[in-house]
């Protein structure tokens, strides 16, 4: 009986870890999408004359830092 409970506990822990990983992945994708959106808005504002190259560069740097840390999977949709 103890072996059965140990296996059930391991399976439950594995499922929990997979769930946590999926949540982390979704959060990182959302963060990447938000940074990409901010870059687009900064670029648009710059082109329209209401933004600055510095703000666009800051948005680009933030996006690149996110990609370096978490990959670019969010860019593929």
Number of C-alpha atoms within 10 A of each C-alpha: 5 7 8 9 10 11 11 12 12 12 12 12 12 12 12 12 12 12 12 12 12 12 12 12 15 13 12 20 20 13 15 24 16 13 19 19 14 19 21 15 16 23 21 14 16 16 12 10 9 10 15 14 13 11 17 20 14 14 21 19 14 17 22 17 13 17 16 10 10 14 14 16 12 17 11 5 7
